[in-house]
Amino acid sequence: MNKFFIVSFLSLGIILTSCGNSEEKENSSPAAGVKFDNEKDEMSYFYGTTRVENLKNAQFYGELNKEMLIKGFKESITIDSNTVKTMNAQISKLIGDKGQDFNASFVDSGSFYLGKFDKYMLTVQLKEFGLEDFFNSKMVENGFADAIKGKSGISEGKKTELRQKVSEMIGKVYVEKQMKDGVSFLENNKKNPKVKVTATGLQYEVMKEGKGPKPNATSRVKVHYHGTTPQGEVFDSSVKRGEPATFGLNQVIAGWTEGLQLMSVGSKYKFYVPQELAYGANPQPGSAIKPYMPLVFEVELLAIEK
């Protein structure tokens, strides 16, 4: 089974954008023994319940073994390719390669691995976003189990309150991590003797120095460029498209407006753009750029058009 199909099927986003919107209403009776010693436990329990919402929307949810789902979710997880391969194979036996051929013969094992996959995705997401210590894992598991059984005991009003609180706190932790990672990347990059730093914090490396004129802040320029994340993932590249780009320097991110004015026609520079000179909290929709991420560009100035 294609692992991307499973992700799409479970819709496992880390930020709570749609939790609690399922039309199915769970039993309001509280599960026996549910107590919260602190706010972290309560939010963890609530977040565990939200993991079940999209799973319940699957057309074959009623056919699953609920106890095996819970058992799988409580299973310890190893994050590696072999684990993913095993889970994909087992879930494929239950619902087919395209998720349309439910096979009741594999209900127990398939249910177990669906629960385990959800736990795997949660673990991966928390690690990626720097949130490993944000939740109490046992309380997340308890919330998941009680929601499967229909007995989370959280009122609709409380759900709304907790949803907002968890979203805000996750967002805060995420932003802090993104900004910390970005600063760390740029600080380490400054140690490269080839890298120069401007007063604004823009970093650049001269790959080739041209001899032509330099543009000003309102010039229209023709360039070839190749943009990547700090991890090297390409998000935009005129080089790959095989066609140079033309634009005004007052129409682009601040890092480009400043950086291109350092270049003479014929030059090729590598820019390391701090997030505040790039897209900040508002990256391009659908791209590999995350909020508060510094960006890396190789830029060749081909011409000044006016």
Buried (B, 14 or more C-beta within 10 A) or exposed (E): BEBEBBEEBBEBEBEBEEBBEBEEEBEEEEBEEBEBEEEBBBBBBBBBBBBBBBBBBBEBBEBBBBBBBBBBBBBEBEEEEEBBEEBBEBBBBBBEEEBEEBEEEBBBBBBBBBBBBBBBBBBBBBEEBBBEEBBBBEBBBBBBBBBBBBBBBBEEEEBEEBBEBBBEBBBEBBEEBBBEBBBEBBEEBBEEEEBBBEEEBBBBBBEEEBEBEBBEEEBBBBBBBBBBBBEEEEBBBBBEEEEBBEBBBEEBBBBBBBBBBBBBBBBBBBBBBBBBBBBBEEBEEEEBBBBBBBBBBBBBBBBBEE
